[in-house]
Amino acid sequence: MRKESTGARKEDNLDVLHQYRCSKKINHYSKFSMRASSVHLESASLQNTVVGSRRASFVSQWRNMSASVTTEETNQKNVQPPPLSGEESETVKKLTLEIDKLNKELEEWAQKEKILQDKYKRALADSENLRIRLTKQIEDAKLFGIQAFCKDLLEVADILSKATESVPKEEVQESNPHLKSLYEGLTMTEAQLQNVFKRHGLVPVNPLNEKFDPNLHEALFQQEVQGKQPGTVVVVSKVGYKLHERVVRPALVGVAKGP
């Protein structure tokens, strides 16, 4: 029994000692945290104080500088230039005259430059117009270079047309093989010649029963024709031709006239 009571007392003493040590540590930690928070607050307040003082000093310095600059500008405006001596005034007058002379020369050169620019632009426009005209002439030469040759061939076409028209149609039969062959050869030659004309832009103008056009037709006579309005082409003596819308030969026609 004494041994058990002695062991129980020892355990109680150990518990009391452990509780005492734990409470001592807690008190130590609480004191350390309080000191750390106080140090943090003191450092923050010190930092705010330093920043505020620096800001105030910067603002005061800036105000002082602006006030000094304004004062210097005012003083410079109020300061009058010192009077010039005789030699200095003569030098200033000479320089002023020289500057005026140079300004006048500059204006004259500006006017000359403007005139030269106008001449240059006109020369460019003239050269462009010349280029366009030459290009048009070259194209016309390519198109109408064969005009004289076509005009000479028209006589051949007229002769072939008259030859085929002069052959009586009733005589062109199997009983007359020579005449038939000759007629067929003439018609084939005429058709081939017309195809060549068309391929090179030469087209016939046959204005029968059309309105008379002085740009395309040449009137040989006028006659009264019943049922035809005045100015209508009633007879075509010779067919006209155009080469690429240019008249090579006007059509020779007879025109109906009014009563």
C-alpha positions in Angstrom: 0.0 0.0 0.0 2.8 2.4 0.8 4.5 1.6 -2.5 1.3 2.3 -4.5 0.7 5.7 -2.7 4.3 6.7 -3.3 4.0 5.9 -7.0 0.8 7.9 -7.2 2.4 10.8 -5.5 5.3 10.7 -8.0 3.0 10.7 -11.0 1.0 13.7 -9.5 4.3 15.6 -9.0 5.3 14.9 -12.6 2.0 16.1 -14.0 2.2 19.3 -11.9 5.8 19.9 -13.2 4.8 19.3 -16.8 1.8 21.8 -16.5 4.1 24.4 -15.0 6.6 24.1 -17.8 3.9 24.3 -20.5 2.4 27.4 -18.9 5.9 29.0 -18.8 6.5 28.3 -22.5 3.1 29.7 -23.4 3.8 32.9 -21.5 7.2 33.2 -23.2 5.7 32.8 -26.7 2.9 35.4 -25.9 5.5 37.9 -24.8 7.6 37.3 -27.9 4.6 37.8 -30.3 3.6 41.0 -28.5 7.1 42.3 -28.9 7.2 41.4 -32.6 3.8 43.1 -33.3 5.0 46.2 -31.5 8.2 46.3 -33.5 6.3 45.9 -36.8 4.0 48.8 -35.8 6.9 51.0 -34.9 8.7 50.2 -38.3 5.5 50.9 -40.3 4.9 54.3 -38.5 8.6 55.2 -39.0 8.3 54.3 -42.7 5.2 56.4 -43.1 6.9 59.3 -41.4 10.0 59.1 -43.7 7.9 58.9 -46.9 5.7 61.8 -45.8 8.8 63.9 -45.0 10.4 63.1 -48.3 7.2 63.9 -50.2 6.8 67.2 -48.4 10.4 68.1 -49.1 10.0 67.2 -52.8 6.9 69.4 -53.1 8.6 72.3 -51.4 11.6 72.0 -53.6 9.4 71.9 -56.8 7.5 75.0 -55.7 10.8 76.8 -55.0 12.2 75.9 -58.4 9.0 77.0 -60.2 9.0 80.2 -58.3 12.6 80.8 -59.2 12.0 80.1 -62.9 9.1 82.4 -63.0 11.1 85.1 -61.3 14.0 84.6 -63.8 11.6 84.9 -66.8 10.1 88.0 -65.4 13.5 89.5 -64.8 14.5 88.6 -68.4 11.4 90.3 -69.8 12.0 93.4 -67.7 15.7 93.6 -68.6 16.3 96.2 -71.4 19.1 95.5 -73.9 22.0 97.8 -73.5 22.3 100.6 -76.0 24.4 100.0 -79.0 27.4 102.0 -80.0 27.8 103.7 -83.4 29.8 100.9 -84.9 27.5 98.3 -83.6 24.4 100.1 -85.0 26.1 100.4 -88.4 26.8 96.7 -88.3 23.3 95.9 -87.4 22.0 98.1 -90.3 24.3 96.4 -92.8 23.2 92.9 -91.6 19.6 94.0 -91.8 20.0 95.2 -95.4 21.9 92.0 -96.3 19.0 89.9 -94.8 16.5 91.9 -96.8 18.5 91.4 -100.0 18.8 87.7 -99.4 15.0 87.5 -98.8 14.3 89.3 -102.1 16.7 86.9 -103.9 15.0 84.0 -102.3 11.5 85.2 -103.4 12.9 85.7 -107.0 14.3 82.2 -107.0 11.0 80.8 -105.7 9.2 82.6 -108.6 11.7 81.2 -111.1 11.2 77.7 -109.7 7.5 78.0 -110.0 7.8 79.1 -113.7 10.2 76.2 -114.4 7.8 73.8 -112.8 4.9 75.0 -115.0 7.1 74.7 -118.1 8.1 71.2 -117.0 4.5 70.1 -116.5 3.5 71.6 -119.9 6.4 69.8 -121.5 5.3 66.5 -119.9 1.7 67.1 -121.1 2.9 67.9 -124.7 5.1 64.8 -124.7 2.2 62.6 -123.5 -0.1 64.1 -126.2 2.5 63.5 -128.8 2.9 59.9 -127.7 -0.8 59.4 -127.9 -1.0 60.9 -131.4 1.9 58.8 -132.6 0.4 55.6 -131.1 -2.9 56.4 -132.9 -1.1 57.1 -136.2 0.8 53.8 -135.9 -2.4 51.9 -135.3 -4.1 53.7 -138.2 -1.1 52.9 -140.4 -1.5 49.2 -139.5 -5.2 49.2 -140.2 -5.3 51.5 -143.2 -1.9 50.9 -144.8 -3.5 48.7 -147.4 -6.2 51.3 -148.3 -4.6 52.2 -151.7 -4.1 48.6 -152.5 -7.7 47.8 -151.7 -8.9 50.7 -153.8 -7.0 49.4 -156.8 -8.5 45.9 -156.3 -12.0 47.3 -156.2 -11.8 47.8 -160.0 -11.1 44.1 -160.4 -14.1 43.2 -158.2 -16.3 45.5 -160.3 -15.1 43.9 -163.5 -15.8 40.4 -162.1 -19.2 41.5 -160.9 -20.1 42.9 -164.3 -18.8 39.8 -166.1 -21.1 37.5 -164.0 -24.1 39.8 -164.4 -23.6 39.9 -168.2 -23.9 36.2 -168.6 -27.6 35.1 -169.4 -28.7 32.7 -166.7 -30.8 30.7 -169.2 -27.7 30.0 -171.2 -25.8 28.4 -168.3 -26.9 24.8 -168.9 -25.4 21.4 -169.3 -25.8 21.8 -173.1 -23.3 24.6 -173.0 -20.5 23.2 -170.7 -17.9 25.7 -171.7 -20.0 28.7 -170.7 -21.1 27.0 -167.6 -17.6 26.3 -166.5 -16.6 29.9 -167.3 -19.5 31.3 -165.3 -18.8 29.0 -162.3 -15.1 30.0 -162.4 -16.0 33.7 -162.4 -18.5 33.4 -159.5 -16.0 31.4 -157.5 -13.3 34.0 -158.1 -15.6 36.8 -157.1 -16.6 34.9 -153.9 -13.0 34.3 -153.0 -12.1 37.9 -153.6 -15.0 39.0 -151.4 -13.8 36.7 -148.6 -10.3 38.2 -148.8 -11.8 41.7 -148.6 -13.8 40.7 -145.6 -10.8 39.1 -143.9 -8.8 42.3 -144.1 -11.7 44.6 -143.0 -13.0 45.7 -146.4 -16.8 45.4 -146.6 -19.2 46.4 -149.4 -21.8 49.1 -149.0 -25.0 48.3 -150.9 -27.6 50.8 -149.7 -30.6 49.8 -151.9 -33.9 50.9 -150.3 -32.0 52.6 -147.5 -32.0 56.3 -146.4 -29.5 58.4 -148.3 -26.4 59.1 -146.2 -24.0 61.7 -147.7 -21.1 60.3 -145.6 -21.4 56.9 -147.4 -23.3 57.6 -150.6 -22.8 59.8 -153.7 -26.0 60.7 -155.5 -25.8 60.6 -159.3 -29.4 61.6 -160.1 -32.9 61.9 -158.6 -36.1 60.5 -160.0 -39.7 60.2 -159.0 -40.6 56.7 -157.9 -44.1 55.7 -156.7 -44.2 54.1 -153.3 -40.8 55.4 -152.3 -40.2 58.2 -149.8 -38.1 61.1 -150.8 -34.4 60.6 -150.0 -34.6 56.8 -150.4 -31.9 55.0 -152.5 -33.7 53.4 -155.5 -30.8 52.6 -157.8 -27.2 51.5 -157.0 -24.9 52.1 -160.0 -21.7 51.0 -158.2 -21.3 49.4 -154.8 -19.3 51.3 -152.2 -16.7 49.9 -149.8 -15.5 50.6 -146.2 -12.2 49.7 -144.6 -12.5 49.4 -140.8 -15.4 52.0 -140.8 -13.5 54.3 -143.1 -15.0 55.0 -146.5 -12.7 53.8 -149.3 -15.2 54.4 -152.0 -18.8 55.9 -151.7 -21.6 54.0 -153.3 -22.9 55.7 -156.5 -26.7 55.8 -156.2 -29.9 57.3 -157.5 -32.2 58.9 -155.0 -36.0 59.2 -155.1 -37.4 62.7 -155.0 -40.7 64.1 -154.0 -43.5 65.1 -156.4 
